Amino acid sequence: MTDTPTDTAVTPPTDEQPHGAPDHDARNESVKTESVKEVLSRLYADGRAYAAAEAEKQKLRAGIIGAGIRNAAIFAMVALMLAFASIVALLVGLTIALSQLVAPIWATLIVAGGGLIVTLLLLLAAKGCITRMRKAIAP
C-alpha cells in the first residue's frame, strides 16, 4: 500500500507529494480557491463514476455466477442421464442373468416387480420426509 491517495476518474490528479508536505504548486492554489459548488459538483461526478464502475463490476459478477450455474446444471443433467442409463443396463443384465435360472418371461417379471417394489419404498420414504417437514414448519 502507498501513502499517496489514488486518483479518481473525474477529479484532477494529485501532485504526488506526500501527505503534509508544503504545496507550492499553482494547481494546489487553484484547488484551494475552488468554490463549494465546484467541489460538490466534482463530488457528484466522482459518485456517479463510482456507481457506474460498481454497476459494471456487479454485471460481471452476475455473468460469472450465471455461467457457473449453467455449467453445473449441464454437468448434473449429464450425470443424471448416465445414472439412468446405468440403472437400465443393470436391470437388463439382471434380467439376462435370471433368465438362465428361470424362464425369460419370469425373469422379466421378477426384475420389473423388484424395481416397482424399490420405487414404492423410495416414494414412501419421500412422503415421510415431506410429512416430517410439514410437522416441523406447522404453526
Summary of the structure (lengths in Angstrom):
residues: 139
radius of gyration: 35.2
end to end distance: 54.6
largest distance: 104.1
contacts: 266
relative contact order: 0.04
helix: 76%
strand: 0%
